[in-house]
Amino acid sequence: MPIAAELRALTAAMKDFAVQRGFDDIAVTLGLVPHAADGETISLRMPLTDALAQANGMFSAAALFGVADITGTFLAMQAYTESGHFPLAVQSNQHYLANSRAEYAVATARMVRSGGNVAVVEVAVDDAQHKPLMRATFTYVLAARIPGR
């Protein structure tokens, strides 16, 4: 399956993966929903809820990392689905730039490098007003894995 080229395709891919997985994972905990897709990037949206906020009411660093990680992983999954490989993160860098009390944050992932065994993905996390909150890169090793328990 190539990277989703439209929101409808991204929504369907996420639903299919949830069924294949067979249990609620961290994406459910974070309240992630598809936001956009254009064939080169995908975006997932995360609401600001009490459970995902710091004591001051802004996004927690863990929640921002989570949305970046899952968005990057899902992009790599889509890029490599036909190979039968699953992306396993082996390295990541995060830069926290600002924080926000906006209604939601959007993580947008794009492939920087894709090879036979390794993929590098860059993720930008911005708030609802497009304020940059975080930038991250993830390096994935592609391994033969079957999602689910």
NUROFI-356811 format. One record per atom (N, C-alpha, C): residue in one letter; z, y, x. Coordinates in pm, whole numbers, padded with zeros to 5 digits, always signed. Atoms other than C-alpha are relative to their C-alpha. Layout:
N
AZYX/...
***
This chain:
149
M+00000-00117+00084/M+00000+00000+00000/M+00000+00123+00089/P-00001-00124-00077/P-00095+00333+00148/P+00110+00093-00050/I-00097-00101+00042/I+00134+00635+00129/I-00046+00058-00134/A+00033-00049+00135/A+00148+00752-00233/A-00071+00135+00007/A+00079-00122+00001/A-00109+01021-00305/A+00035+00093-00115/E-00042-00083+00113/E+00053+01149-00624/E+00138-00043-00047/L-00137+00026+00045/L+00393+01167-00789/L+00009-00128-00083/R-00002+00120+00084/R+00308+00896-01042/R+00001-00127+00085/A+00006+00118-00088/A+00225+00648-00763/A+00132-00017+00077/L-00129+00007-00069/L+00546+00734-00573/L+00108-00052-00094/T-00098+00045+00100/T+00754+00687-00889/T-00015-00150-00025/A+00024+00143+00023/A+00593+00347-00953/A+00043-00083+00120/A-00038+00074-00121/A+00644+00237-00591/A+00151-00010+00013/M-00146+00004-00008/M+01012+00331-00601/M+00059-00094-00105/K-00047+00093+00104/K+01061+00144-00930/K-00025-00144+00041/D+00033+00136-00045/D+00885-00163-00791/D+00095-00046+00110/F-00091+00036-00108/F+01103-00156-00479/F+00140-00027-00054/A-00132+00021+00059/A+01420-00126-00689/A+00008-00138-00065/V+00003+00133+00062/V+01319-00438-00884/V+00001-00108+00107/Q+00007+00098-00109/Q+01233-00627-00564/Q+00134-00012+00071/R-00129-00003-00068/R+01563-00523-00405/R+00105-00075-00081/G-00088+00075+00089/G+01759-00648-00704/G+00142+00052-00012/F-00135-00057+00012/F+02068-00428-00665/F-00009+00151+00025/D-00005-00144-00024/D+02164-00060-00663/D+00044+00025+00144/D-00034-00030-00139/D+02169+00079-00311/D+00038+00147+00014/I-00042-00136-00028/I+02251+00411-00147/I-00090+00103-00066/A+00089-00094+00068/A+01945+00576-00304/A+00050+00030-00141/V-00057-00019+00133/V+02108+00524-00643/V+00127+00083+00010/T-00124-00075-00022/T+02443+00651-00513/T-00029+00148+00022/L+00036-00138-00029/L+02273+00968-00386/L-00076+00067-00115/G+00072-00056+00113/G+02085+01015-00715/G-00142+00040+00032/L+00134-00039-00044/L+01746+01026-00543/L-00105-00031-00105/V+00113+00018+00090/V+01437+01072-00756/V-00126+00049+00071/P+00126-00047-00060/P+01070+01110-00659/P-00023+00147-00036/H+00024-00143+00022/H+00969+01475-00622/H-00147+00036+00018/A+00141-00033-00026/A+00616+01489-00475/A-00059-00102+00097/A+00073+00086-00094/A+00351+01291-00288/A-00143+00052+00008/D+00137-00049-00016/D+00012+01385-00143/D-00088-00089+00089/G+00077+00091-00084/G-00108+01084+00058/G+00036+00006+00147/E-00048-00015-00137/E+00038+01214+00384/E+00150+00018+00007/T-00145-00021+00006/T+00390+01311+00281/T+00053-00050-00134/I-00070+00026+00125/I+00642+01201+00022/I+00128+00084+00001/S-00122-00079+00013/S+00938+01400-00110/S+00090-00064-00105/L-00102+00047+00093/L+01259+01281-00274/L+00099+00112-00022/R-00094-00105+00037/R+01502+01509-00457/R+00140-00059-00019/M-00140+00041+00012/M+01883+01482-00441/M+00078+00112-00066/P-00079-00105+00065/P+02110+01670-00682/P+00128+00029+00078/L-00131-00032-00056/L+02418+01853-00561/L+00104-00035-00105/T-00107+00043+00090/T+02706+01671-00729/T+00132+00008+00075/D-00132-00004-00065/D+03079+01676-00663/D+00014-00111+00103/A-00013+00114-00091/A+03054+01333-00500/A-00078+00018+00130/L+00084-00021-00118/L+02791+01459-00252/L+00031+00130+00072/A-00032-00132-00055/A+02956+01791-00171/A+00119-00006+00095/Q-00118-00025-00083/Q+03195+01907+00098/Q+00105+00066-00090/A-00107-00066+00076/A+03525+02059-00014/A-00037+00141-00043/N+00041-00137+00035/N+03354+02401-00019/N-00113+00005-00102/G+00102+00004+00103/G+03098+02286-00276/G-00143-00002+00048/M+00135+00011-00056/M+02799+02263-00042/M-00030-00147+00032/F+00039+00136-00033/F+02603+01950+00053/F+00079-00052+00120/S-00065+00061-00117/S+02791+01713+00283/S-00107-00040+00101/A+00093+00042-00105/A+02628+01630+00616/A-00045-00144-00024/A+00035+00140+00026/A+02639+01261+00520/A-00106-00012-00109/A+00100+00003+00107/A+02443+01328+00200/A-00135+00048+00051/L+00126-00049-00055/L+02181+01532+00387/L-00064-00105+00092/F+00053+00108-00084/F+02147+01254+00645/F-00055-00112-00088/G+00043+00109+00087/G+02121+00998+00365/G-00134+00025-00064/V+00128-00028+00063/V+01837+01170+00182/V-00112+00002+00104/A+00101+00000-00106/A+01651+01222+00512/A-00034-00143+00042/D+00020+00139-00043/D+01699+00859+00619/D-00079-00080-00103/I+00066+00079+00103/I+01592+00709+00288/I-00143+00047-00022/T+00136-00052+00018/T+01290+00938+00251/T-00090-00044+00116/G+00077+00045-00116/G+01173+00859+00605/G-00028-00149-00004/T+00017+00146+00008/T+01229+00487+00558/T-00101-00037-00107/F+00093+00034+00108/F+01042+00482+00227/F-00144+00036+00037/L+00134-00035-00046/L+00745+00664+00381/L-00053-00109+00094/A+00042+00105-00093/A+00733+00409+00665/A-00024-00132-00072/M+00021+00122+00079/M+00771+00124+00415/M-00138+00002-00065/Q+00130-00010+00066/Q+00469+00249+00224/Q-00114-00016+00100/A+00107+00005-00100/A+00262+00289+00539/A-00022-00141+00054/Y+00009+00133-00061/Y+00336-00068+00652/Y+00017-00116-00098/T-00021+00105+00099/T+00372-00263+00326/T-00096-00117+00018/E+00099+00106-00009/E+00050-00457+00373/E+00017-00087+00123/S-00023+00079-00121/S+00161-00574+00719/S+00112-00101-00018/G-00113+00090+00021/G+00465-00749+00572/G+00122+00036+00083/H-00112-00043-00084/H+00695-00554+00803/H+00084+00106-00071/F-00093-00098+00055/F+01000-00348+00711/F+00049+00089+00114/P-00044-00090-00107/P+01097-00037+00912/P+00152-00001+00016/L-00142-00002-00033/L+01436-00065+01081/L+00024+00117+00095/A-00027-00117-00083/A+01570+00264+01218/A+00075-00042+00126/V-00065+00031-00127/V+01658+00233+01586/V+00045+00126+00073/Q-00038-00126-00063/Q+01696+00601+01675/Q-00023+00112-00100/S+00020-00117+00085/S+01741+00930+01494/S+00062+00124+00064/N-00052-00131-00042/N+01797+01298+01568/N+00009+00088-00123/Q-00018-00091+00112/Q+01935+01546+01319/Q+00037+00138+00052/H-00034-00139-00029/H+01953+01922+01333/H+00038+00065-00133/Y-00048-00065+00121/Y+02167+02083+01064/Y-00014+00151+00020/L+00038-00140-00019/L+02036+02437+01018/L+00080+00096-00086/A-00071-00086+00095/A+02220+02577+00716/A+00055-00091-00110/N-00048+00077+00114/N+02391+02468+00397/N-00021+00083-00125/S+00037-00064+00125/S+02360+02553+00031/S+00082-00055-00116/R-00058+00044+00128/R+02511+02535-00315/R-00110-00010-00106/A+00112+00010+00093/A+02164+02504-00471/A+00012-00125-00085/E-00004+00109+00097/E+02109+02269-00763/E-00042-00134+00061/Y+00047+00124-00063/Y+01927+02015-00544/Y-00058+00030+00137/A+00070-00005-00129/A+01778+01943-00202/A-00120-00092-00008/V+00122+00081-00004/V+01431+01803-00133/V-00026-00041+00144/A+00037+00053-00131/A+01353+01579+00165/A-00148-00035-00002/T+00143+00028-00011/T+00988+01566+00272/T-00026-00068+00134/A+00026+00080-00120/A+00878+01298+00519/A-00149-00005+00030/R+00139+00017-00045/R+00559+01280+00723/R+00000-00086+00125/M+00016+00088-00115/M+00440+01027+00977/M-00044+00082+00120/V+00037-00068-00124/V+00431+01164+01331/V-00083-00094+00086/R+00069+00102-00081/R+00319+00842+01503/R+00016-00134-00067/S-00008+00136+00053/S+00234+00499+01370/S-00079-00092+00089/G+00063+00098-00086/G+00157+00203+01587/G+00022-00139-00056/G-00014+00137+00046/G+00165-00173+01564/G+00143-00043-00022/N-00139+00044+00009/N+00540-00212+01615/N+00100+00113-00017/V-00091-00113+00005/V+00688+00138+01607/V-00062+00112-00084/A+00042-00117+00076/A+00670+00434+01370/A+00101+00112+00023/V-00086-00117-00013/V+00807+00786+01412/V-00028+00091-00120/V+00011-00081+00121/V+00876+00995+01102/V+00084+00126+00017/E-00072-00127+00000/E+00978+01360+01074/E+00035+00034-00145/V-00045-00033+00135/V+01182+01472+00772/V+00057+00142-00002/A-00054-00134+00024/A+01247+01827+00650/A+00080-00004-00130/V-00082-00008+00121/V+01532+01881+00403/V+00024+00148-00030/D-00014-00139+00044/D+01525+02211+00212/D+00072+00003-00134/D-00065-00009+00131/D+01722+02337-00086/D-00103+00040-00106/A+00089-00029+00113/A+01577+02424-00427/A-00077+00131+00018/Q+00068-00127-00026/Q+01486+02773-00303/Q-00079-00003+00132/H+00077+00023-00122/H+01307+02628+00005/H+00071+00046+00128/K-00078-00034-00118/K+01587+02725+00244/K+00014-00125+00087/P-00013+00117-00087/P+01576+02489+00546/P+00147-00037+00023/L-00136+00048-00019/L+01893+02279+00558/L+00012-00092+00120/M-00008+00102-00104/M+01813+02003+00805/M-00139-00041+00043/R+00122+00062-00050/R+01538+01861+01023/R+00043-00126+00073/A-00035+00128-00061/A+01537+01501+01142/A-00126-00073+00044/T+00105+00095-00037/T+01321+01250+01325/T+00064-00138+00006/F-00045+00139+00000/F+01352+00874+01292/F-00104-00085+00070/T+00086+00100-00063/T+01207+00600+01510/T+00033-00134-00062/Y-00017+00129+00067/Y+01154+00269+01334/Y-00071-00109+00078/V+00064+00121-00047/V+01084-00076+01471/V-00043-00075-00125/L+00052+00071+00116/L+00870-00276+01232/L+00027-00148+00016/A-00044+00139-00010/A+01022-00617+01169/A-00035-00075-00128/A+00026+00084+00117/A+00941-00906+00937/A+00131-00016-00076/R-00120+00005+00084/R+01203-00860+00665/R-00041-00005-00145/I+00022+00002+00144/I+01223-00929+00296/I+00117+00075-00064/P-00109-00074+00063/P+01423-00667+00101/P+00069-00082-00108/G-00080+00068+00104/G+01698-00789-00131/G+00107-00086+00062/R-00110+00083-00048/R+01993-01019-00106/R-00042-00143+00021/
***
